Amino acid sequence: MSVLELLRLAFSRLRRSRARAALTMLGVVIGVASVVALVGVGRGTTANITASLNSLGTNLLTVNPSGQTSTTSLTLDDAEAIEGLDGVAAVAPELQTQATVAASATNSTDTSVVGTSSAYTFVRAYEVWQGTFLSDVAVAGSLRVVVLGATVANDLGLGADALGSTVTIDGLPFEVVGFLQAKGGSGFNDPDDQVYVPIGTVSKYFVGGRSVRTIGVSVADGVDMQVVRDEISEELRVRHGIGSDDDDDFSIFDQTQLLEVTESISGTLTLLLGGIASIALVVGGIGIMNIMLVSVRERTREIGIRKALGARGRDILSQFLVEALTLSLLGGLIGIVIGLTASAVIGQIAGWGFVFDPSTVIVAVVFSLGVGVVFGVWPARQAAQLDPVVALRFE
């Protein structure tokens, strides 16, 4: 019997039992839709995190304080020393605090105030939307000037026409000299929900001392980041008087390492989500096997007649197996459409958009066919092994 004839018989059988076929496929539909949607969400999350990390800057090394003296182990002098090392393109020390920024007596917002240098936009890959960033003169003179992040500007209702106007930070007046282009982000440490002032200004009016929270280092193009990282480590160990057997009072993070760790964690999470969703697919396969066993019992006399007319066991096996595969594949295709739609909707709501991966669809189709084969073989074998004499006597 040809494949086309087997498919014709399968669809004819499904049309005669539409309600049963629909309910049987439902388990596969839910299983495949869950796998596709959750894997899509996992990949979308990975893409979003990767894009966020890439937006922090290229060739970026981040030096942070650590250890028991973590609040004071890095200073402005350390940043200046790092800037003089070979292979370093730019350095941006950072000092951060929380403050209230107000455009008027009734229009204010609580945000992060970042004290930094003029190289910050280069090191952290920011773009200025209007005006300018902090100038070398403003940084050297610790002037009271401020650059507003996109979220802060929106919260205060300020636009390009506000350049040169005055806002207050914890009651102190600052001149607005620029607005940054939105980078996108949310939650803790949103890069757009910050304002930027000269680092000396933050130290003078809000924090005190020459300690810094972190030092961003941009490595020159074509220079091995590991070599620069080792140079920074050696320089800081000497400056801080750290012995050969002592632990560092600083840590250096490589952007590449962060990306690798993030992708590894996201990949594991995606596999976990897909594995959990696959349970529903297995349940759907059990439903197909159950219905096919019932179908074999209901059609026992039909099987006996076909065998009496010359049908071979493999013909009966093929017929029932193709029916199981048809049920599973149709359910899988419907589940793929639903899963992709759900993934697109979730991505739109979450803000990372629709991330389509053809391999997910291919895997879903293969899984659907696999379920049809695994859970359809036993009922098909039972049908093929029926004794025609016994089958003809069945009522």
GUBAVEX-962365 format. One record per residue (C-alpha): x, y, z; residue number from 0; residue in one letter. Coordinates in nm, 2 decimals. Example, Ala and Ser with C-alpha at 12.3 -4.5 7.8 and 13.67 -1.06 7.14 Angstrom:
REM residues 2
+--------+--------+--------+-----+---+
:     px :     py :     pz :   k : r :
+--------+--------+--------+-----+---+
:   1.23 :  -0.45 :   0.78 :   0 : A :
:   1.37 :  -0.11 :   0.71 :   1 : S :
+--------+--------+--------+-----+---+
This chain:
REM residues 395
+--------+--------+--------+-----+---+
:     px :     py :     pz :   k : r :
+--------+--------+--------+-----+---+
:   0.00 :   0.00 :   0.00 :   0 : M :
:   0.14 :   0.34 :  -0.10 :   1 : S :
:   0.21 :   0.62 :   0.14 :   2 : V :
:  -0.05 :   0.84 :  -0.03 :   3 : L :
:  -0.31 :   0.57 :   0.01 :   4 : E :
:  -0.22 :   0.53 :   0.38 :   5 : L :
:  -0.25 :   0.91 :   0.43 :   6 : L :
:  -0.59 :   0.91 :   0.25 :   7 : R :
:  -0.71 :   0.64 :   0.48 :   8 : L :
:  -0.58 :   0.82 :   0.79 :   9 : A :
:  -0.75 :   1.15 :   0.71 :  10 : F :
:  -1.07 :   0.97 :   0.62 :  11 : S :
:  -1.07 :   0.80 :   0.96 :  12 : R :
:  -0.99 :   1.13 :   1.14 :  13 : L :
:  -1.28 :   1.30 :   0.95 :  14 : R :
:  -1.52 :   1.04 :   1.07 :  15 : R :
:  -1.41 :   1.10 :   1.44 :  16 : S :
:  -1.34 :   1.47 :   1.44 :  17 : R :
:  -1.42 :   1.53 :   1.81 :  18 : A :
:  -1.21 :   1.23 :   1.92 :  19 : R :
:  -0.92 :   1.34 :   1.69 :  20 : A :
:  -0.93 :   1.69 :   1.82 :  21 : A :
:  -0.92 :   1.59 :   2.19 :  22 : L :
:  -0.64 :   1.34 :   2.11 :  23 : T :
:  -0.43 :   1.61 :   1.94 :  24 : M :
:  -0.49 :   1.85 :   2.23 :  25 : L :
:  -0.23 :   1.70 :   2.45 :  26 : G :
:   0.03 :   1.72 :   2.17 :  27 : V :
:  -0.08 :   2.08 :   2.08 :  28 : V :
:  -0.03 :   2.19 :   2.44 :  29 : I :
:   0.30 :   2.01 :   2.47 :  30 : G :
:   0.45 :   2.15 :   2.15 :  31 : V :
:   0.31 :   2.50 :   2.21 :  32 : A :
:   0.47 :   2.50 :   2.56 :  33 : S :
:   0.81 :   2.38 :   2.43 :  34 : V :
:   0.82 :   2.64 :   2.15 :  35 : V :
:   0.69 :   2.93 :   2.36 :  36 : A :
:   0.92 :   2.86 :   2.65 :  37 : L :
:   1.23 :   2.80 :   2.44 :  38 : V :
:   1.14 :   3.12 :   2.25 :  39 : G :
:   1.12 :   3.31 :   2.57 :  40 : V :
:   1.45 :   3.17 :   2.69 :  41 : G :
:   1.62 :   3.27 :   2.36 :  42 : R :
:   1.46 :   3.62 :   2.38 :  43 : G :
:   1.59 :   3.67 :   2.73 :  44 : T :
:   1.94 :   3.56 :   2.63 :  45 : T :
:   1.93 :   3.80 :   2.33 :  46 : A :
:   1.81 :   4.08 :   2.55 :  47 : N :
:   2.08 :   4.03 :   2.82 :  48 : I :
:   2.35 :   3.99 :   2.56 :  49 : T :
:   2.24 :   4.32 :   2.39 :  50 : A :
:   2.24 :   4.49 :   2.73 :  51 : S :
:   2.59 :   4.37 :   2.81 :  52 : L :
:   2.72 :   4.47 :   2.47 :  53 : N :
:   2.57 :   4.82 :   2.51 :  54 : S :
:   2.78 :   4.87 :   2.82 :  55 : L :
:   3.09 :   4.92 :   2.60 :  56 : G :
:   3.33 :   4.75 :   2.38 :  57 : T :
:   3.67 :   4.61 :   2.49 :  58 : N :
:   3.56 :   4.69 :   2.84 :  59 : L :
:   3.73 :   4.60 :   3.16 :  60 : L :
:   3.57 :   4.69 :   3.49 :  61 : T :
:   3.78 :   4.73 :   3.80 :  62 : V :
:   3.58 :   4.70 :   4.13 :  63 : N :
:   3.69 :   4.71 :   4.50 :  64 : P :
:   3.67 :   4.39 :   4.69 :  65 : S :
:   3.77 :   4.23 :   5.02 :  66 : G :
:   3.75 :   4.38 :   5.37 :  67 : Q :
:   3.84 :   4.73 :   5.25 :  68 : T :
:   3.61 :   4.72 :   4.95 :  69 : S :
:   3.47 :   5.07 :   5.02 :  70 : T :
:   3.81 :   5.25 :   5.00 :  71 : T :
:   4.04 :   5.02 :   4.81 :  72 : S :
:   4.02 :   5.21 :   4.48 :  73 : L :
:   4.10 :   5.58 :   4.44 :  74 : T :
:   4.12 :   5.85 :   4.17 :  75 : L :
:   4.50 :   5.81 :   4.19 :  76 : D :
:   4.46 :   5.44 :   4.09 :  77 : D :
:   4.25 :   5.55 :   3.79 :  78 : A :
:   4.52 :   5.79 :   3.68 :  79 : E :
:   4.78 :   5.52 :   3.71 :  80 : A :
:   4.58 :   5.28 :   3.50 :  81 : I :
:   4.53 :   5.54 :   3.23 :  82 : E :
:   4.91 :   5.56 :   3.18 :  83 : G :
:   4.94 :   5.18 :   3.11 :  84 : L :
:   5.01 :   5.05 :   2.75 :  85 : D :
:   4.71 :   4.93 :   2.56 :  86 : G :
:   4.46 :   5.14 :   2.76 :  87 : V :
:   4.25 :   5.36 :   2.53 :  88 : A :
:   4.05 :   5.55 :   2.80 :  89 : A :
:   3.96 :   5.53 :   3.17 :  90 : V :
:   3.64 :   5.64 :   3.34 :  91 : A :
:   3.64 :   5.63 :   3.72 :  92 : P :
:   3.29 :   5.63 :   3.88 :  93 : E :
:   3.15 :   5.74 :   4.21 :  94 : L :
:   2.78 :   5.69 :   4.27 :  95 : Q :
:   2.52 :   5.81 :   4.52 :  96 : T :
:   2.14 :   5.84 :   4.54 :  97 : Q :
:   1.98 :   6.19 :   4.54 :  98 : A :
:   1.67 :   6.38 :   4.45 :  99 : T :
:   1.68 :   6.57 :   4.13 : 100 : V :
:   1.43 :   6.85 :   4.09 : 101 : A :
:   1.33 :   7.08 :   3.80 : 102 : A :
:   1.09 :   7.28 :   4.02 : 103 : S :
:   0.94 :   7.27 :   4.36 : 104 : A :
:   0.67 :   7.03 :   4.24 : 105 : T :
:   0.86 :   6.83 :   3.98 : 106 : N :
:   1.13 :   6.60 :   4.12 : 107 : S :
:   1.26 :   6.24 :   4.10 : 108 : T :
:   1.49 :   6.01 :   4.30 : 109 : D :
:   1.77 :   5.88 :   4.09 : 110 : T :
:   2.14 :   5.78 :   4.08 : 111 : S :
:   2.40 :   6.05 :   4.06 : 112 : V :
:   2.71 :   5.92 :   3.89 : 113 : V :
:   3.03 :   6.12 :   3.92 : 114 : G :
:   3.27 :   6.04 :   3.64 : 115 : T :
:   3.51 :   6.19 :   3.38 : 116 : S :
:   3.48 :   6.31 :   3.02 : 117 : S :
:   3.58 :   5.97 :   2.89 : 118 : A :
:   3.27 :   5.80 :   3.03 : 119 : Y :
:   3.07 :   5.81 :   2.70 : 120 : T :
:   3.36 :   5.65 :   2.51 : 121 : F :
:   3.43 :   5.38 :   2.77 : 122 : V :
:   3.06 :   5.29 :   2.83 : 123 : R :
:   2.94 :   5.34 :   2.47 : 124 : A :
:   2.69 :   5.62 :   2.54 : 125 : Y :
:   2.57 :   5.87 :   2.28 : 126 : E :
:   2.48 :   6.23 :   2.35 : 127 : V :
:   2.13 :   6.32 :   2.23 : 128 : W :
:   2.14 :   6.70 :   2.28 : 129 : Q :
:   2.41 :   6.93 :   2.41 : 130 : G :
:   2.75 :   6.79 :   2.53 : 131 : T :
:   2.88 :   6.55 :   2.79 : 132 : F :
:   3.10 :   6.66 :   3.07 : 133 : L :
:   3.40 :   6.85 :   2.94 : 134 : S :
:   3.76 :   6.82 :   3.06 : 135 : D :
:   3.73 :   7.18 :   3.20 : 136 : V :
:   3.42 :   7.09 :   3.40 : 137 : A :
:   3.58 :   6.78 :   3.54 : 138 : V :
:   3.90 :   6.95 :   3.63 : 139 : A :
:   3.72 :   7.23 :   3.80 : 140 : G :
:   3.46 :   7.01 :   3.97 : 141 : S :
:   3.19 :   7.24 :   3.82 : 142 : L :
:   2.82 :   7.20 :   3.91 : 143 : R :
:   2.71 :   7.09 :   3.56 : 144 : V :
:   2.49 :   6.78 :   3.49 : 145 : V :
:   2.40 :   6.55 :   3.20 : 146 : V :
:   2.06 :   6.39 :   3.23 : 147 : L :
:   1.98 :   6.03 :   3.13 : 148 : G :
:   1.67 :   5.97 :   2.91 : 149 : A :
:   1.45 :   5.84 :   3.19 : 150 : T :
:   1.53 :   6.12 :   3.43 : 151 : V :
:   1.47 :   6.38 :   3.16 : 152 : A :
:   1.13 :   6.22 :   3.08 : 153 : N :
:   1.04 :   6.21 :   3.45 : 154 : D :
:   1.12 :   6.58 :   3.49 : 155 : L :
:   0.95 :   6.67 :   3.16 : 156 : G :
:   1.26 :   6.83 :   3.02 : 157 : L :
:   1.36 :   6.84 :   2.65 : 158 : G :
:   1.62 :   6.99 :   2.43 : 159 : A :
:   1.49 :   7.34 :   2.52 : 160 : D :
:   1.60 :   7.28 :   2.88 : 161 : A :
:   1.97 :   7.31 :   2.78 : 162 : L :
:   2.13 :   7.57 :   3.00 : 163 : G :
:   1.85 :   7.56 :   3.25 : 164 : S :
:   1.90 :   7.48 :   3.62 : 165 : T :
:   1.80 :   7.17 :   3.82 : 166 : V :
:   1.88 :   7.10 :   4.18 : 167 : T :
:   2.04 :   6.78 :   4.32 : 168 : I :
:   1.96 :   6.75 :   4.69 : 169 : D :
:   1.90 :   7.13 :   4.69 : 170 : G :
:   2.22 :   7.23 :   4.51 : 171 : L :
:   2.18 :   7.40 :   4.17 : 172 : P :
:   2.33 :   7.24 :   3.86 : 173 : F :
:   2.34 :   7.36 :   3.50 : 174 : E :
:   2.20 :   7.12 :   3.25 : 175 : V :
:   2.46 :   7.08 :   2.97 : 176 : V :
:   2.34 :   6.77 :   2.79 : 177 : G :
:   2.10 :   6.48 :   2.75 : 178 : F :
:   2.20 :   6.12 :   2.67 : 179 : L :
:   2.05 :   5.90 :   2.41 : 180 : Q :
:   1.84 :   5.62 :   2.56 : 181 : A :
:   2.02 :   5.29 :   2.59 : 182 : K :
:   1.72 :   5.09 :   2.71 : 183 : G :
:   1.69 :   4.91 :   3.05 : 184 : G :
:   1.47 :   4.86 :   3.35 : 185 : S :
:   1.48 :   4.77 :   3.72 : 186 : G :
:   1.79 :   4.81 :   3.93 : 187 : F :
:   2.07 :   5.03 :   3.79 : 188 : N :
:   1.88 :   5.13 :   3.48 : 189 : D :
:   2.14 :   5.31 :   3.26 : 190 : P :
:   1.88 :   5.57 :   3.16 : 191 : D :
:   1.77 :   5.64 :   3.51 : 192 : D :
:   2.09 :   5.83 :   3.61 : 193 : Q :
:   2.24 :   6.18 :   3.60 : 194 : V :
:   2.61 :   6.25 :   3.54 : 195 : Y :
:   2.83 :   6.51 :   3.70 : 196 : V :
:   3.20 :   6.56 :   3.74 : 197 : P :
:   3.35 :   6.30 :   3.98 : 198 : I :
:   3.51 :   6.58 :   4.19 : 199 : G :
:   3.18 :   6.74 :   4.23 : 200 : T :
:   3.02 :   6.42 :   4.38 : 201 : V :
:   3.32 :   6.38 :   4.60 : 202 : S :
:   3.31 :   6.74 :   4.72 : 203 : K :
:   2.94 :   6.79 :   4.78 : 204 : Y :
:   2.79 :   6.44 :   4.84 : 205 : F :
:   3.04 :   6.16 :   4.93 : 206 : V :
:   3.38 :   6.30 :   5.03 : 207 : G :
:   3.73 :   6.15 :   4.99 : 208 : G :
:   3.91 :   6.02 :   4.67 : 209 : R :
:   3.77 :   5.67 :   4.68 : 210 : S :
:   3.58 :   5.55 :   4.37 : 211 : V :
:   3.31 :   5.28 :   4.33 : 212 : R :
:   3.44 :   5.14 :   4.00 : 213 : T :
:   3.69 :   5.21 :   3.72 : 214 : I :
:   3.59 :   5.15 :   3.36 : 215 : G :
:   3.88 :   5.07 :   3.13 : 216 : V :
:   3.85 :   5.07 :   2.75 : 217 : S :
:   4.12 :   4.85 :   2.59 : 218 : V :
:   4.26 :   4.98 :   2.26 : 219 : A :
:   4.16 :   4.80 :   1.95 : 220 : D :
:   4.39 :   4.51 :   1.85 : 221 : G :
:   4.53 :   4.48 :   2.20 : 222 : V :
:   4.50 :   4.15 :   2.40 : 223 : D :
:   4.25 :   4.22 :   2.68 : 224 : M :
:   4.42 :   3.96 :   2.90 : 225 : Q :
:   4.76 :   4.14 :   2.87 : 226 : V :
:   4.60 :   4.47 :   2.98 : 227 : V :
:   4.41 :   4.29 :   3.26 : 228 : R :
:   4.74 :   4.15 :   3.39 : 229 : D :
:   4.91 :   4.49 :   3.37 : 230 : E :
:   4.63 :   4.65 :   3.56 : 231 : I :
:   4.64 :   4.38 :   3.83 : 232 : S :
:   5.02 :   4.41 :   3.87 : 233 : E :
:   4.99 :   4.79 :   3.89 : 234 : E :
:   4.72 :   4.79 :   4.15 : 235 : L :
:   4.90 :   4.52 :   4.36 : 236 : R :
:   5.21 :   4.73 :   4.37 : 237 : V :
:   5.02 :   5.05 :   4.45 : 238 : R :
:   4.82 :   4.89 :   4.73 : 239 : H :
:   5.13 :   4.71 :   4.88 : 240 : G :
:   4.98 :   4.36 :   4.83 : 241 : I :
:   5.22 :   4.08 :   4.91 : 242 : G :
:   5.27 :   3.78 :   4.68 : 243 : S :
:   5.07 :   3.56 :   4.92 : 244 : D :
:   4.79 :   3.81 :   4.99 : 245 : D :
:   4.45 :   3.84 :   4.83 : 246 : D :
:   4.38 :   4.13 :   4.60 : 247 : D :
:   4.16 :   4.41 :   4.74 : 248 : D :
:   4.01 :   4.46 :   4.39 : 249 : F :
:   3.85 :   4.25 :   4.11 : 250 : S :
:   3.87 :   4.29 :   3.74 : 251 : I :
:   3.57 :   4.18 :   3.52 : 252 : F :
:   3.60 :   4.12 :   3.15 : 253 : D :
:   3.30 :   4.19 :   2.93 : 254 : Q :
:   3.37 :   3.87 :   2.74 : 255 : T :
:   3.36 :   3.66 :   3.06 : 256 : Q :
:   3.02 :   3.82 :   3.15 : 257 : L :
:   2.88 :   3.74 :   2.81 : 258 : L :
:   3.00 :   3.38 :   2.83 : 259 : E :
:   2.86 :   3.32 :   3.18 : 260 : V :
:   2.53 :   3.49 :   3.08 : 261 : T :
:   2.49 :   3.27 :   2.77 : 262 : E :
:   2.58 :   2.96 :   2.96 : 263 : S :
:   2.32 :   3.03 :   3.23 : 264 : I :
:   2.05 :   3.13 :   2.98 : 265 : S :
:   2.12 :   2.82 :   2.77 : 266 : G :
:   2.08 :   2.60 :   3.08 : 267 : T :
:   1.76 :   2.78 :   3.17 : 268 : L :
:   1.62 :   2.74 :   2.82 : 269 : T :
:   1.70 :   2.36 :   2.83 : 270 : L :
:   1.53 :   2.34 :   3.17 : 271 : L :
:   1.22 :   2.52 :   3.05 : 272 : L :
:   1.21 :   2.30 :   2.74 : 273 : G :
:   1.25 :   1.99 :   2.94 : 274 : G :
:   0.96 :   2.08 :   3.18 : 275 : I :
:   0.74 :   2.16 :   2.88 : 276 : A :
:   0.83 :   1.83 :   2.72 : 277 : S :
:   0.64 :   1.65 :   3.00 : 278 : I :
:   0.32 :   1.78 :   2.85 : 279 : A :
:   0.43 :   1.64 :   2.51 : 280 : L :
:   0.48 :   1.30 :   2.67 : 281 : V :
:   0.14 :   1.32 :   2.83 : 282 : V :
:  -0.01 :   1.40 :   2.48 : 283 : G :
:   0.17 :   1.09 :   2.34 : 284 : G :
:   0.02 :   0.87 :   2.60 : 285 : I :
:  -0.32 :   1.01 :   2.50 : 286 : G :
:  -0.25 :   0.91 :   2.14 : 287 : I :
:  -0.15 :   0.56 :   2.24 : 288 : M :
:  -0.46 :   0.52 :   2.45 : 289 : N :
:  -0.69 :   0.63 :   2.17 : 290 : I :
:  -0.51 :   0.41 :   1.92 : 291 : M :
:  -0.55 :   0.11 :   2.15 : 292 : L :
:  -0.92 :   0.18 :   2.17 : 293 : V :
:  -0.93 :   0.22 :   1.79 : 294 : S :
:  -0.77 :  -0.12 :   1.75 : 295 : V :
:  -1.03 :  -0.28 :   1.97 : 296 : R :
:  -1.32 :  -0.10 :   1.79 : 297 : E :
:  -1.19 :  -0.20 :   1.45 : 298 : R :
:  -1.10 :  -0.56 :   1.53 : 299 : T :
:  -1.36 :  -0.70 :   1.28 : 300 : R :
:  -1.24 :  -0.45 :   1.01 : 301 : E :
:  -0.89 :  -0.58 :   1.06 : 302 : I :
:  -1.00 :  -0.94 :   1.03 : 303 : G :
:  -1.19 :  -0.86 :   0.70 : 304 : I :
:  -0.88 :  -0.69 :   0.56 : 305 : R :
:  -0.66 :  -0.98 :   0.65 : 306 : K :
:  -0.90 :  -1.23 :   0.51 : 307 : A :
:  -0.89 :  -1.03 :   0.18 : 308 : L :
:  -0.52 :  -1.05 :   0.16 : 309 : G :
:  -0.38 :  -0.76 :   0.37 : 310 : A :
:  -0.05 :  -0.84 :   0.52 : 311 : R :
:   0.05 :  -0.77 :   0.88 : 312 : G :
:   0.28 :  -0.49 :   0.77 : 313 : R :
:   0.00 :  -0.33 :   0.58 : 314 : D :
:  -0.21 :  -0.31 :   0.90 : 315 : I :
:   0.09 :  -0.19 :   1.10 : 316 : L :
:   0.16 :   0.08 :   0.85 : 317 : S :
:  -0.21 :   0.20 :   0.85 : 318 : Q :
:  -0.23 :   0.24 :   1.22 : 319 : F :
:   0.12 :   0.39 :   1.25 : 320 : L :
:   0.04 :   0.65 :   0.99 : 321 : V :
:  -0.28 :   0.74 :   1.17 : 322 : E :
:  -0.08 :   0.79 :   1.49 : 323 : A :
:   0.18 :   1.00 :   1.31 : 324 : L :
:  -0.09 :   1.21 :   1.14 : 325 : T :
:  -0.25 :   1.29 :   1.47 : 326 : L :
:   0.08 :   1.37 :   1.63 : 327 : S :
:   0.21 :   1.58 :   1.33 : 328 : L :
:  -0.11 :   1.78 :   1.30 : 329 : L :
:  -0.11 :   1.85 :   1.67 : 330 : G :
:   0.25 :   1.95 :   1.65 : 331 : G :
:   0.19 :   2.20 :   1.36 : 332 : L :
:  -0.09 :   2.36 :   1.54 : 333 : I :
:   0.12 :   2.37 :   1.86 : 334 : G :
:   0.40 :   2.54 :   1.67 : 335 : I :
:   0.17 :   2.82 :   1.55 : 336 : V :
:   0.03 :   2.87 :   1.89 : 337 : I :
:   0.38 :   2.86 :   2.06 : 338 : G :
:   0.53 :   3.11 :   1.81 : 339 : L :
:   0.24 :   3.34 :   1.86 : 340 : T :
:   0.27 :   3.32 :   2.24 : 341 : A :
:   0.64 :   3.38 :   2.22 : 342 : S :
:   0.59 :   3.69 :   2.00 : 343 : A :
:   0.33 :   3.83 :   2.24 : 344 : V :
:   0.55 :   3.77 :   2.55 : 345 : I :
:   0.85 :   3.92 :   2.37 : 346 : G :
:   0.65 :   4.23 :   2.27 : 347 : Q :
:   0.52 :   4.28 :   2.63 : 348 : I :
:   0.87 :   4.21 :   2.78 : 349 : A :
:   1.04 :   4.45 :   2.54 : 350 : G :
:   1.29 :   4.22 :   2.36 : 351 : W :
:   1.07 :   4.16 :   2.05 : 352 : G :
:   1.02 :   3.83 :   1.87 : 353 : F :
:   1.32 :   3.61 :   1.84 : 354 : V :
:   1.26 :   3.34 :   1.58 : 355 : F :
:   1.49 :   3.04 :   1.56 : 356 : D :
:   1.41 :   2.79 :   1.28 : 357 : P :
:   1.59 :   2.51 :   1.47 : 358 : S :
:   1.31 :   2.53 :   1.74 : 359 : T :
:   1.05 :   2.46 :   1.47 : 360 : V :
:   1.25 :   2.18 :   1.33 : 361 : I :
:   1.30 :   2.02 :   1.67 : 362 : V :
:   0.93 :   2.06 :   1.75 : 363 : A :
:   0.83 :   1.88 :   1.42 : 364 : V :
:   1.08 :   1.60 :   1.49 : 365 : V :
:   0.95 :   1.57 :   1.85 : 366 : F :
:   0.60 :   1.54 :   1.72 : 367 : S :
:   0.69 :   1.27 :   1.47 : 368 : L :
:   0.89 :   1.10 :   1.75 : 369 : G :
:   0.59 :   1.10 :   1.98 : 370 : V :
:   0.37 :   0.95 :   1.70 : 371 : G :
:   0.62 :   0.67 :   1.63 : 372 : V :
:   0.70 :   0.59 :   2.00 : 373 : V :
:   0.34 :   0.59 :   2.12 : 374 : F :
:   0.19 :   0.45 :   1.79 : 375 : G :
:   0.40 :   0.15 :   1.74 : 376 : V :
:   0.25 :  -0.07 :   2.02 : 377 : W :
:  -0.11 :  -0.02 :   1.91 : 378 : P :
:  -0.01 :  -0.07 :   1.55 : 379 : A :
:   0.18 :  -0.40 :   1.63 : 380 : R :
:  -0.12 :  -0.52 :   1.83 : 381 : Q :
:  -0.34 :  -0.46 :   1.52 : 382 : A :
:  -0.09 :  -0.63 :   1.29 : 383 : A :
:  -0.06 :  -0.94 :   1.51 : 384 : Q :
:  -0.44 :  -1.01 :   1.54 : 385 : L :
:  -0.54 :  -1.35 :   1.42 : 386 : D :
:  -0.78 :  -1.30 :   1.13 : 387 : P :
:  -1.01 :  -1.59 :   1.24 : 388 : V :
:  -1.03 :  -1.45 :   1.59 : 389 : V :
:  -1.08 :  -1.10 :   1.46 : 390 : A :
:  -1.37 :  -1.21 :   1.23 : 391 : L :
:  -1.55 :  -1.37 :   1.53 : 392 : R :
:  -1.51 :  -1.05 :   1.74 : 393 : F :
:  -1.84 :  -0.87 :   1.81 : 394 : E :
+--------+--------+--------+-----+---+
